[in-house]
Amino acid sequence: MKNKKESLFPPLVFNVFKPARISSYDVVRHFKRHLPHGFGKIGHFGTLDPFASGVLMIGICGAARLNDFIHDFLPKTYLAVGKLGIETPTGDYTSEITQRDDSLYLNREIAGFNREFIEEKLREKFIGDYWQAPHKYSASKFMGKNLHEWAREGVEVKKEAVLRKVYKIEVVKYVFPYLSIRVEVSSGTYVRTLFTDMANFLGTLGSLISLVRESVGAIDHTSAIKKSHWPQERTIDIISHGIPIDKVLPFSKFALTDKQTLAFKNGAFFDPEKLSLIDQTSLSEKFFWVLDNENKLIGLGEKSFPKEFRPKINFHSEEKVSPSSDHDL
Protein backbone atom coordinates (compact mmCIF):
# COMPACT_ATOMS: atom_id res chain seq x y z
CA MET A 1 0.00 0.00 0.00
CA LYS A 2 1.35 3.42 -0.94
CA ASN A 3 2.19 5.99 1.71
CA LYS A 4 -0.40 8.81 1.76
CA LYS A 5 2.36 11.28 0.84
CA GLU A 6 3.17 9.51 -2.42
CA SER A 7 1.70 10.55 -5.76
CA LEU A 8 -1.47 8.46 -6.04
CA PHE A 9 -3.06 9.96 -9.14
CA PRO A 10 -2.29 10.36 -12.85
CA PRO A 11 -1.14 13.76 -14.17
CA LEU A 12 -4.28 15.93 -13.96
CA VAL A 13 -5.33 19.53 -14.54
CA PHE A 14 -8.03 21.42 -12.65
CA ASN A 15 -9.93 24.04 -14.62
CA VAL A 16 -10.49 26.61 -11.89
CA PHE A 17 -12.38 29.90 -12.13
CA LYS A 18 -10.28 32.52 -10.36
CA PRO A 19 -12.37 35.38 -8.96
CA ALA A 20 -11.17 38.96 -9.17
CA ARG A 21 -9.29 40.55 -6.26
CA ILE A 22 -7.24 37.50 -5.29
CA SER A 23 -3.91 36.36 -6.67
CA SER A 24 -3.27 33.24 -8.73
CA TYR A 25 -1.06 31.93 -5.96
CA ASP A 26 -3.93 32.36 -3.46
CA VAL A 27 -5.88 29.84 -5.55
CA VAL A 28 -2.96 27.40 -5.77
CA ARG A 29 -2.39 27.70 -2.03
CA HIS A 30 -6.04 26.89 -1.32
CA PHE A 31 -5.92 23.75 -3.49
CA LYS A 32 -2.60 22.75 -1.97
CA ARG A 33 -4.09 22.89 1.54
CA HIS A 34 -7.37 21.16 0.75
CA LEU A 35 -6.66 18.48 -1.87
CA PRO A 36 -6.56 14.87 -0.64
CA HIS A 37 -3.10 13.48 0.10
CA GLY A 38 -1.10 12.11 -2.77
CA PHE A 39 -1.37 14.93 -5.32
CA GLY A 40 2.39 15.31 -5.76
CA LYS A 41 3.71 18.62 -7.06
CA ILE A 42 1.29 21.42 -7.84
CA GLY A 43 1.52 24.54 -10.00
CA HIS A 44 -0.54 26.82 -12.21
CA PHE A 45 -0.25 27.40 -15.94
CA GLY A 46 -0.07 31.15 -16.41
CA THR A 47 -0.66 33.93 -13.89
CA LEU A 48 -3.87 35.94 -13.92
CA ASP A 49 -3.55 39.45 -12.49
CA PRO A 50 -5.44 39.93 -9.21
CA PHE A 51 -7.95 42.30 -10.87
CA ALA A 52 -8.70 39.69 -13.58
CA SER A 53 -10.92 36.62 -13.35
CA GLY A 54 -11.44 33.46 -15.35
CA VAL A 55 -9.66 30.23 -16.27
CA LEU A 56 -6.68 29.35 -14.08
CA MET A 57 -5.40 25.86 -14.81
CA ILE A 58 -3.73 24.02 -11.93
CA GLY A 59 -1.65 20.91 -12.53
CA ILE A 60 -0.91 18.06 -10.12
CA CYS A 61 0.98 14.74 -10.15
CA GLY A 62 3.47 15.70 -12.83
CA ALA A 63 1.11 17.78 -15.00
CA ALA A 64 2.78 20.96 -13.71
CA ARG A 65 5.89 19.93 -15.63
CA LEU A 66 4.00 20.69 -18.86
CA ASN A 67 3.89 24.43 -18.08
CA ASP A 68 6.01 25.45 -21.07
CA PHE A 69 4.00 23.23 -23.43
CA ILE A 70 0.73 24.89 -22.35
CA HIS A 71 2.26 28.27 -23.14
CA ASP A 72 3.76 27.19 -26.45
CA PHE A 73 0.79 25.32 -27.92
CA LEU A 74 -2.45 26.70 -26.49
CA PRO A 75 -3.84 30.16 -27.35
CA LYS A 76 -5.81 32.12 -24.76
CA THR A 77 -9.09 33.96 -25.19
CA TYR A 78 -9.99 37.03 -23.13
CA LEU A 79 -13.02 39.27 -22.80
CA ALA A 80 -11.77 42.75 -21.98
CA VAL A 81 -13.84 45.81 -21.12
CA GLY A 82 -12.04 49.13 -21.21
CA LYS A 83 -12.74 52.83 -21.06
CA LEU A 84 -11.48 55.14 -23.78
CA GLY A 85 -10.05 58.55 -22.93
CA ILE A 86 -8.26 57.68 -19.68
CA GLU A 87 -4.81 56.41 -18.75
CA THR A 88 -3.58 54.73 -15.56
CA PRO A 89 -0.04 53.58 -14.66
CA THR A 90 -1.12 49.94 -14.43
CA GLY A 91 -3.36 49.95 -17.50
CA ASP A 92 -6.37 48.95 -15.37
CA TYR A 93 -8.70 50.34 -12.72
CA THR A 94 -6.45 49.36 -9.80
CA SER A 95 -4.49 52.62 -9.98
CA GLU A 96 -5.43 56.27 -10.22
CA ILE A 97 -6.18 58.04 -13.50
CA THR A 98 -3.08 60.03 -14.45
CA GLN A 99 -4.19 61.43 -17.79
CA ARG A 100 -7.47 62.24 -19.53
CA ASP A 101 -8.24 62.92 -23.17
CA ASP A 102 -10.70 65.81 -23.41
CA SER A 103 -10.14 66.39 -27.11
CA LEU A 104 -12.88 67.12 -29.63
CA TYR A 105 -11.56 64.21 -31.69
CA LEU A 106 -12.41 61.79 -28.90
CA ASN A 107 -15.77 63.27 -28.02
CA ARG A 108 -16.97 63.89 -31.57
CA GLU A 109 -15.14 61.54 -33.93
CA ILE A 110 -14.31 58.44 -31.88
CA ALA A 111 -17.60 58.73 -29.99
CA GLY A 112 -19.34 58.42 -33.34
CA PHE A 113 -17.55 55.27 -34.51
CA ASN A 114 -19.76 52.19 -34.79
CA ARG A 115 -18.88 48.70 -33.57
CA GLU A 116 -18.28 47.29 -37.06
CA PHE A 117 -15.92 50.11 -38.04
CA ILE A 118 -13.79 49.70 -34.91
CA GLU A 119 -13.66 45.92 -35.34
CA GLU A 120 -12.56 46.23 -38.98
CA LYS A 121 -9.78 48.72 -38.17
CA LEU A 122 -8.49 46.77 -35.17
CA ARG A 123 -8.37 43.55 -37.18
CA GLU A 124 -6.48 45.26 -40.00
CA LYS A 125 -3.90 46.59 -37.56
CA PHE A 126 -3.45 43.89 -34.94
CA ILE A 127 -4.27 40.46 -36.38
CA GLY A 128 -1.04 38.50 -36.88
CA ASP A 129 2.41 39.34 -35.54
CA TYR A 130 2.30 41.72 -32.59
CA TRP A 131 5.43 43.06 -30.91
CA GLN A 132 4.85 43.83 -27.26
CA ALA A 133 7.10 44.75 -24.34
CA PRO A 134 6.06 43.45 -20.89
CA HIS A 135 4.06 46.00 -18.92
CA LYS A 136 6.03 47.69 -16.14
CA TYR A 137 3.32 46.54 -13.73
CA SER A 138 3.53 42.84 -14.59
CA ALA A 139 4.93 39.55 -13.28
CA SER A 140 7.67 39.53 -15.91
CA LYS A 141 11.04 39.05 -14.23
CA PHE A 142 14.14 41.26 -14.13
CA MET A 143 17.11 40.28 -11.94
CA GLY A 144 14.93 37.86 -10.02
CA LYS A 145 12.15 40.34 -9.20
CA ASN A 146 8.81 41.03 -10.82
CA LEU A 147 8.60 44.21 -12.86
CA HIS A 148 5.69 45.42 -10.73
CA GLU A 149 7.92 45.17 -7.64
CA TRP A 150 10.55 47.37 -9.31
CA ALA A 151 7.86 49.83 -10.42
CA ARG A 152 6.43 50.18 -6.92
CA GLU A 153 9.96 50.94 -5.69
CA GLY A 154 10.15 53.77 -8.20
CA VAL A 155 12.40 51.93 -10.67
CA GLU A 156 11.03 51.59 -14.19
CA VAL A 157 12.61 48.67 -16.05
CA LYS A 158 12.13 48.69 -19.81
CA LYS A 159 12.39 45.30 -21.48
CA GLU A 160 12.67 44.59 -25.18
CA ALA A 161 9.50 43.92 -27.15
CA VAL A 162 8.69 40.24 -27.72
CA LEU A 163 6.87 38.78 -30.70
CA ARG A 164 3.33 37.69 -29.83
CA LYS A 165 0.42 36.59 -31.99
CA VAL A 166 -3.12 37.96 -32.21
CA TYR A 167 -5.37 35.36 -33.82
CA LYS A 168 -8.86 36.83 -33.46
CA ILE A 169 -10.46 40.15 -32.52
CA GLU A 170 -14.17 40.69 -31.93
CA VAL A 171 -15.68 43.97 -30.80
CA VAL A 172 -18.46 42.64 -28.60
CA LYS A 173 -20.00 46.00 -27.66
CA TYR A 174 -19.27 49.69 -28.02
CA VAL A 175 -21.16 52.25 -25.95
CA PHE A 176 -18.88 55.27 -25.83
CA PRO A 177 -16.59 55.56 -23.90
CA TYR A 178 -16.76 51.83 -23.03
CA LEU A 179 -15.33 49.28 -25.46
CA SER A 180 -15.71 45.52 -24.99
CA ILE A 181 -13.44 43.26 -27.04
CA ARG A 182 -12.82 39.52 -27.22
CA VAL A 183 -9.31 38.55 -28.33
CA GLU A 184 -7.57 35.23 -28.94
CA VAL A 185 -3.83 35.65 -28.43
CA SER A 186 -0.65 33.69 -27.92
CA SER A 187 0.53 33.00 -24.40
CA GLY A 188 2.44 35.83 -22.75
CA THR A 189 0.36 38.60 -24.33
CA TYR A 190 -0.56 41.37 -21.88
CA VAL A 191 -4.15 42.31 -22.73
CA ARG A 192 -3.86 45.53 -20.71
CA THR A 193 -1.09 46.65 -23.02
CA LEU A 194 -2.93 45.41 -26.11
CA PHE A 195 -6.02 47.42 -25.15
CA THR A 196 -3.92 50.54 -24.58
CA ASP A 197 -2.25 50.02 -27.96
CA MET A 198 -5.67 49.64 -29.58
CA ALA A 199 -6.92 52.84 -27.97
CA ASN A 200 -3.79 54.67 -29.11
CA PHE A 201 -4.33 53.37 -32.64
CA LEU A 202 -7.88 54.73 -32.60
CA GLY A 203 -6.44 58.10 -31.56
CA THR A 204 -6.96 58.28 -27.81
CA LEU A 205 -6.04 56.78 -24.43
CA GLY A 206 -7.47 53.61 -22.90
CA SER A 207 -7.45 51.53 -19.74
CA LEU A 208 -9.17 48.29 -18.70
CA ILE A 209 -11.95 48.11 -16.16
CA SER A 210 -12.42 44.33 -16.30
CA LEU A 211 -10.72 41.27 -17.79
CA VAL A 212 -11.92 37.66 -18.00
CA ARG A 213 -9.81 34.80 -19.34
CA GLU A 214 -12.48 32.78 -21.10
CA SER A 215 -10.39 29.87 -22.32
CA VAL A 216 -6.96 28.29 -22.67
CA GLY A 217 -7.01 26.04 -25.70
CA ALA A 218 -10.17 23.95 -25.36
CA ILE A 219 -10.40 24.55 -21.59
CA ASP A 220 -13.34 26.93 -21.19
CA HIS A 221 -14.56 29.11 -18.32
CA THR A 222 -18.11 27.75 -18.54
CA SER A 223 -16.95 24.41 -17.10
CA ALA A 224 -14.45 25.86 -14.61
CA ILE A 225 -14.71 25.01 -10.91
CA LYS A 226 -16.29 28.02 -9.18
CA LYS A 227 -15.11 29.08 -5.73
CA SER A 228 -18.19 27.63 -4.01
CA HIS A 229 -17.08 24.18 -5.26
CA TRP A 230 -13.38 24.44 -4.46
CA PRO A 231 -12.10 21.59 -2.24
CA GLN A 232 -12.62 21.91 1.49
CA GLU A 233 -10.89 19.72 4.08
CA ARG A 234 -9.63 17.26 1.41
CA THR A 235 -13.13 16.28 0.30
CA ILE A 236 -12.92 16.78 -3.49
CA ASP A 237 -12.90 13.76 -5.82
CA ILE A 238 -9.65 14.41 -7.69
CA ILE A 239 -10.29 11.97 -10.53
CA SER A 240 -13.77 13.24 -11.42
CA HIS A 241 -12.79 16.92 -11.21
CA GLY A 242 -9.38 16.66 -12.85
CA ILE A 243 -8.74 16.66 -16.61
CA PRO A 244 -6.06 14.24 -17.89
CA ILE A 245 -3.10 16.21 -19.20
CA ASP A 246 -3.27 14.40 -22.56
CA LYS A 247 -6.78 15.83 -23.01
CA VAL A 248 -5.48 19.34 -22.38
CA LEU A 249 -2.57 18.88 -24.79
CA PRO A 250 -3.87 16.54 -27.52
CA PHE A 251 -0.57 15.25 -28.92
CA SER A 252 -0.43 11.99 -30.85
CA LYS A 253 -0.18 8.81 -28.76
CA PHE A 254 2.01 5.72 -28.94
CA ALA A 255 1.42 2.51 -26.99
CA LEU A 256 4.42 0.54 -25.71
CA THR A 257 4.90 -3.07 -24.87
CA ASP A 258 6.02 -4.07 -21.37
CA LYS A 259 9.62 -4.25 -22.54
CA GLN A 260 9.41 -0.86 -24.28
CA THR A 261 7.75 0.68 -21.22
CA LEU A 262 10.64 -0.39 -19.00
CA ALA A 263 13.10 0.96 -21.54
CA PHE A 264 11.24 4.30 -21.74
CA LYS A 265 11.30 4.69 -17.95
CA ASN A 266 15.05 4.10 -18.08
CA GLY A 267 15.55 6.79 -20.72
CA ALA A 268 16.02 4.62 -23.83
CA PHE A 269 15.70 5.99 -27.38
CA PHE A 270 13.23 4.39 -29.80
CA ASP A 271 12.78 3.73 -33.49
CA PRO A 272 9.27 5.14 -34.20
CA GLU A 273 8.59 2.39 -36.71
CA LYS A 274 8.70 -0.12 -33.84
CA LEU A 275 6.04 1.74 -31.82
CA SER A 276 2.28 1.36 -32.08
CA LEU A 277 0.51 4.63 -33.05
CA ILE A 278 -2.95 4.62 -31.48
CA ASP A 279 -4.02 8.27 -31.95
CA GLN A 280 -2.72 10.95 -34.29
CA THR A 281 -3.30 14.72 -34.14
CA SER A 282 -1.86 17.76 -35.87
CA LEU A 283 -1.04 19.75 -32.72
CA SER A 284 2.66 18.91 -33.00
CA GLU A 285 4.87 16.67 -35.11
CA LYS A 286 7.65 16.83 -32.55
CA PHE A 287 6.00 15.68 -29.31
CA PHE A 288 3.81 12.67 -28.50
CA TRP A 289 2.29 10.95 -25.48
CA VAL A 290 3.50 7.52 -24.42
CA LEU A 291 1.16 4.94 -22.89
CA ASP A 292 1.87 1.48 -21.51
CA ASN A 293 -0.02 -1.63 -22.62
CA GLU A 294 -2.69 -0.94 -19.95
CA ASN A 295 -3.41 2.46 -21.55
CA LYS A 296 -1.78 4.31 -18.66
CA LEU A 297 -0.01 7.56 -19.51
CA ILE A 298 3.66 7.21 -18.58
CA GLY A 299 5.29 10.20 -20.21
CA LEU A 300 5.98 12.54 -23.10
CA GLY A 301 8.27 11.65 -25.98
CA GLU A 302 10.14 13.90 -28.39
CA LYS A 303 11.20 13.37 -31.99
CA SER A 304 14.94 14.04 -31.96
CA PHE A 305 15.79 12.67 -35.43
CA PRO A 306 13.60 11.35 -38.27
CA LYS A 307 14.24 7.80 -37.12
CA GLU A 308 14.67 8.37 -33.41
CA PHE A 309 12.32 9.23 -30.53
CA ARG A 310 13.52 9.96 -27.02
CA PRO A 311 11.84 10.41 -23.62
CA LYS A 312 11.16 14.07 -22.81
CA ILE A 313 9.14 13.78 -19.59
CA ASN A 314 8.87 10.62 -17.53
CA PHE A 315 5.93 10.54 -15.13
CA HIS A 316 7.48 7.48 -13.52
CA SER A 317 9.67 9.91 -11.56
CA GLU A 318 6.54 11.45 -10.02
CA GLU A 319 5.36 8.30 -8.31
CA LYS A 320 7.03 9.04 -5.00
CA VAL A 321 6.79 12.81 -4.63
CA SER A 322 5.79 14.23 -1.29
CA PRO A 323 3.40 17.21 -1.07
CA SER A 324 6.06 18.81 1.16
CA SER A 325 7.96 19.67 -2.01
CA ASP A 326 4.99 21.30 -3.74
CA HIS A 327 5.74 24.47 -5.65
CA ASP A 328 4.04 27.16 -7.65
CA LEU A 329 5.16 27.71 -11.25
C-alpha positions as CSV (number, residue, x, y, z in Angstrom):
1,M,0.0,0.0,0.0
2,K,1.3,3.4,-0.9
3,N,2.2,6.0,1.7
4,K,-0.4,8.8,1.8
5,K,2.4,11.3,0.8
6,E,3.2,9.5,-2.4
7,S,1.7,10.5,-5.8
8,L,-1.5,8.5,-6.0
9,F,-3.1,10.0,-9.1
10,P,-2.3,10.4,-12.9
11,P,-1.1,13.8,-14.2
12,L,-4.3,15.9,-14.0
13,V,-5.3,19.5,-14.5
14,F,-8.0,21.4,-12.7
15,N,-9.9,24.0,-14.6
16,V,-10.5,26.6,-11.9
17,F,-12.4,29.9,-12.1
18,K,-10.3,32.5,-10.4
19,P,-12.4,35.4,-9.0
20,A,-11.2,39.0,-9.2
21,R,-9.3,40.6,-6.3
22,I,-7.2,37.5,-5.3
23,S,-3.9,36.4,-6.7
24,S,-3.3,33.2,-8.7
25,Y,-1.1,31.9,-6.0
26,D,-3.9,32.4,-3.5
27,V,-5.9,29.8,-5.5
28,V,-3.0,27.4,-5.8
29,R,-2.4,27.7,-2.0
30,H,-6.0,26.9,-1.3
31,F,-5.9,23.8,-3.5
32,K,-2.6,22.8,-2.0
33,R,-4.1,22.9,1.5
34,H,-7.4,21.2,0.8
35,L,-6.7,18.5,-1.9
36,P,-6.6,14.9,-0.6
37,H,-3.1,13.5,0.1
38,G,-1.1,12.1,-2.8
39,F,-1.4,14.9,-5.3
40,G,2.4,15.3,-5.8
41,K,3.7,18.6,-7.1
42,I,1.3,21.4,-7.8
43,G,1.5,24.5,-10.0
44,H,-0.5,26.8,-12.2
45,F,-0.3,27.4,-15.9
46,G,-0.1,31.2,-16.4
47,T,-0.7,33.9,-13.9
48,L,-3.9,35.9,-13.9
49,D,-3.6,39.4,-12.5
50,P,-5.4,39.9,-9.2
51,F,-8.0,42.3,-10.9
52,A,-8.7,39.7,-13.6
53,S,-10.9,36.6,-13.3
54,G,-11.4,33.5,-15.3
55,V,-9.7,30.2,-16.3
56,L,-6.7,29.3,-14.1
57,M,-5.4,25.9,-14.8
58,I,-3.7,24.0,-11.9
59,G,-1.6,20.9,-12.5
60,I,-0.9,18.1,-10.1
61,C,1.0,14.7,-10.2
62,G,3.5,15.7,-12.8
63,A,1.1,17.8,-15.0
64,A,2.8,21.0,-13.7
65,R,5.9,19.9,-15.6
66,L,4.0,20.7,-18.9
67,N,3.9,24.4,-18.1
68,D,6.0,25.4,-21.1
69,F,4.0,23.2,-23.4
70,I,0.7,24.9,-22.4
71,H,2.3,28.3,-23.1
72,D,3.8,27.2,-26.4
73,F,0.8,25.3,-27.9
74,L,-2.4,26.7,-26.5
75,P,-3.8,30.2,-27.3
76,K,-5.8,32.1,-24.8
77,T,-9.1,34.0,-25.2
78,Y,-10.0,37.0,-23.1
79,L,-13.0,39.3,-22.8
80,A,-11.8,42.8,-22.0
81,V,-13.8,45.8,-21.1
82,G,-12.0,49.1,-21.2
83,K,-12.7,52.8,-21.1
84,L,-11.5,55.1,-23.8
85,G,-10.0,58.6,-22.9
86,I,-8.3,57.7,-19.7
87,E,-4.8,56.4,-18.7
88,T,-3.6,54.7,-15.6
89,P,0.0,53.6,-14.7
90,T,-1.1,49.9,-14.4
91,G,-3.4,49.9,-17.5
92,D,-6.4,48.9,-15.4
93,Y,-8.7,50.3,-12.7
94,T,-6.5,49.4,-9.8
95,S,-4.5,52.6,-10.0
96,E,-5.4,56.3,-10.2
97,I,-6.2,58.0,-13.5
98,T,-3.1,60.0,-14.5
99,Q,-4.2,61.4,-17.8
100,R,-7.5,62.2,-19.5
101,D,-8.2,62.9,-23.2
102,D,-10.7,65.8,-23.4
103,S,-10.1,66.4,-27.1
104,L,-12.9,67.1,-29.6
105,Y,-11.6,64.2,-31.7
106,L,-12.4,61.8,-28.9
107,N,-15.8,63.3,-28.0
108,R,-17.0,63.9,-31.6
109,E,-15.1,61.5,-33.9
110,I,-14.3,58.4,-31.9
111,A,-17.6,58.7,-30.0
112,G,-19.3,58.4,-33.3
113,F,-17.5,55.3,-34.5
114,N,-19.8,52.2,-34.8
115,R,-18.9,48.7,-33.6
116,E,-18.3,47.3,-37.1
117,F,-15.9,50.1,-38.0
118,I,-13.8,49.7,-34.9
119,E,-13.7,45.9,-35.3
120,E,-12.6,46.2,-39.0
121,K,-9.8,48.7,-38.2
122,L,-8.5,46.8,-35.2
123,R,-8.4,43.6,-37.2
124,E,-6.5,45.3,-40.0
125,K,-3.9,46.6,-37.6
126,F,-3.5,43.9,-34.9
127,I,-4.3,40.5,-36.4
128,G,-1.0,38.5,-36.9
129,D,2.4,39.3,-35.5
130,Y,2.3,41.7,-32.6
131,W,5.4,43.1,-30.9
132,Q,4.9,43.8,-27.3
133,A,7.1,44.8,-24.3
134,P,6.1,43.5,-20.9
135,H,4.1,46.0,-18.9
136,K,6.0,47.7,-16.1
137,Y,3.3,46.5,-13.7
138,S,3.5,42.8,-14.6
139,A,4.9,39.5,-13.3
140,S,7.7,39.5,-15.9
141,K,11.0,39.0,-14.2
142,F,14.1,41.3,-14.1
143,M,17.1,40.3,-11.9
144,G,14.9,37.9,-10.0
145,K,12.2,40.3,-9.2
146,N,8.8,41.0,-10.8
147,L,8.6,44.2,-12.9
148,H,5.7,45.4,-10.7
149,E,7.9,45.2,-7.6
150,W,10.5,47.4,-9.3
151,A,7.9,49.8,-10.4
152,R,6.4,50.2,-6.9
153,E,10.0,50.9,-5.7
154,G,10.2,53.8,-8.2
155,V,12.4,51.9,-10.7
156,E,11.0,51.6,-14.2
157,V,12.6,48.7,-16.0
158,K,12.1,48.7,-19.8
159,K,12.4,45.3,-21.5
160,E,12.7,44.6,-25.2
161,A,9.5,43.9,-27.1
162,V,8.7,40.2,-27.7
163,L,6.9,38.8,-30.7
164,R,3.3,37.7,-29.8
165,K,0.4,36.6,-32.0
166,V,-3.1,38.0,-32.2
167,Y,-5.4,35.4,-33.8
168,K,-8.9,36.8,-33.5
169,I,-10.5,40.1,-32.5
170,E,-14.2,40.7,-31.9
171,V,-15.7,44.0,-30.8
172,V,-18.5,42.6,-28.6
173,K,-20.0,46.0,-27.7
174,Y,-19.3,49.7,-28.0
175,V,-21.2,52.2,-25.9
176,F,-18.9,55.3,-25.8
177,P,-16.6,55.6,-23.9
178,Y,-16.8,51.8,-23.0
179,L,-15.3,49.3,-25.5
180,S,-15.7,45.5,-25.0
181,I,-13.4,43.3,-27.0
182,R,-12.8,39.5,-27.2
183,V,-9.3,38.5,-28.3
184,E,-7.6,35.2,-28.9
185,V,-3.8,35.7,-28.4
186,S,-0.7,33.7,-27.9
187,S,0.5,33.0,-24.4
188,G,2.4,35.8,-22.8
189,T,0.4,38.6,-24.3
190,Y,-0.6,41.4,-21.9
191,V,-4.1,42.3,-22.7
192,R,-3.9,45.5,-20.7
193,T,-1.1,46.6,-23.0
194,L,-2.9,45.4,-26.1
195,F,-6.0,47.4,-25.2
196,T,-3.9,50.5,-24.6
197,D,-2.2,50.0,-28.0
198,M,-5.7,49.6,-29.6
199,A,-6.9,52.8,-28.0
200,N,-3.8,54.7,-29.1
201,F,-4.3,53.4,-32.6
202,L,-7.9,54.7,-32.6
203,G,-6.4,58.1,-31.6
204,T,-7.0,58.3,-27.8
205,L,-6.0,56.8,-24.4
206,G,-7.5,53.6,-22.9
207,S,-7.4,51.5,-19.7
208,L,-9.2,48.3,-18.7
209,I,-11.9,48.1,-16.2
210,S,-12.4,44.3,-16.3
211,L,-10.7,41.3,-17.8
212,V,-11.9,37.7,-18.0
213,R,-9.8,34.8,-19.3
214,E,-12.5,32.8,-21.1
215,S,-10.4,29.9,-22.3
216,V,-7.0,28.3,-22.7
217,G,-7.0,26.0,-25.7
218,A,-10.2,24.0,-25.4
219,I,-10.4,24.5,-21.6
220,D,-13.3,26.9,-21.2
221,H,-14.6,29.1,-18.3
222,T,-18.1,27.8,-18.5
223,S,-16.9,24.4,-17.1
224,A,-14.5,25.9,-14.6
225,I,-14.7,25.0,-10.9
226,K,-16.3,28.0,-9.2
227,K,-15.1,29.1,-5.7
228,S,-18.2,27.6,-4.0
229,H,-17.1,24.2,-5.3
230,W,-13.4,24.4,-4.5
231,P,-12.1,21.6,-2.2
232,Q,-12.6,21.9,1.5
233,E,-10.9,19.7,4.1
234,R,-9.6,17.3,1.4
235,T,-13.1,16.3,0.3
236,I,-12.9,16.8,-3.5
237,D,-12.9,13.8,-5.8
238,I,-9.6,14.4,-7.7
239,I,-10.3,12.0,-10.5
240,S,-13.8,13.2,-11.4
241,H,-12.8,16.9,-11.2
242,G,-9.4,16.7,-12.9
243,I,-8.7,16.7,-16.6
244,P,-6.1,14.2,-17.9
245,I,-3.1,16.2,-19.2
246,D,-3.3,14.4,-22.6
247,K,-6.8,15.8,-23.0
248,V,-5.5,19.3,-22.4
249,L,-2.6,18.9,-24.8
250,P,-3.9,16.5,-27.5
251,F,-0.6,15.2,-28.9
252,S,-0.4,12.0,-30.9
253,K,-0.2,8.8,-28.8
254,F,2.0,5.7,-28.9
255,A,1.4,2.5,-27.0
256,L,4.4,0.5,-25.7
257,T,4.9,-3.1,-24.9
258,D,6.0,-4.1,-21.4
259,K,9.6,-4.3,-22.5
260,Q,9.4,-0.9,-24.3
261,T,7.8,0.7,-21.2
262,L,10.6,-0.4,-19.0
263,A,13.1,1.0,-21.5
264,F,11.2,4.3,-21.7
265,K,11.3,4.7,-17.9
266,N,15.1,4.1,-18.1
267,G,15.6,6.8,-20.7
268,A,16.0,4.6,-23.8
269,F,15.7,6.0,-27.4
270,F,13.2,4.4,-29.8
271,D,12.8,3.7,-33.5
272,P,9.3,5.1,-34.2
273,E,8.6,2.4,-36.7
274,K,8.7,-0.1,-33.8
275,L,6.0,1.7,-31.8
276,S,2.3,1.4,-32.1
277,L,0.5,4.6,-33.1
278,I,-3.0,4.6,-31.5
279,D,-4.0,8.3,-31.9
280,Q,-2.7,10.9,-34.3
281,T,-3.3,14.7,-34.1
282,S,-1.9,17.8,-35.9
283,L,-1.0,19.7,-32.7
284,S,2.7,18.9,-33.0
285,E,4.9,16.7,-35.1
286,K,7.7,16.8,-32.5
287,F,6.0,15.7,-29.3
288,F,3.8,12.7,-28.5
289,W,2.3,10.9,-25.5
290,V,3.5,7.5,-24.4
291,L,1.2,4.9,-22.9
292,D,1.9,1.5,-21.5
293,N,0.0,-1.6,-22.6
294,E,-2.7,-0.9,-20.0
295,N,-3.4,2.5,-21.5
296,K,-1.8,4.3,-18.7
297,L,0.0,7.6,-19.5
298,I,3.7,7.2,-18.6
299,G,5.3,10.2,-20.2
300,L,6.0,12.5,-23.1
301,G,8.3,11.7,-26.0
302,E,10.1,13.9,-28.4
303,K,11.2,13.4,-32.0
304,S,14.9,14.0,-32.0
305,F,15.8,12.7,-35.4
306,P,13.6,11.3,-38.3
307,K,14.2,7.8,-37.1
308,E,14.7,8.4,-33.4
309,F,12.3,9.2,-30.5
310,R,13.5,10.0,-27.0
311,P,11.8,10.4,-23.6
312,K,11.2,14.1,-22.8
313,I,9.1,13.8,-19.6
314,N,8.9,10.6,-17.5
315,F,5.9,10.5,-15.1
316,H,7.5,7.5,-13.5
317,S,9.7,9.9,-11.6
318,E,6.5,11.5,-10.0
319,E,5.4,8.3,-8.3
320,K,7.0,9.0,-5.0
321,V,6.8,12.8,-4.6
322,S,5.8,14.2,-1.3
323,P,3.4,17.2,-1.1
324,S,6.1,18.8,1.2
325,S,8.0,19.7,-2.0
326,D,5.0,21.3,-3.7
327,H,5.7,24.5,-5.7
328,D,4.0,27.2,-7.6
329,L,5.2,27.7,-11.2
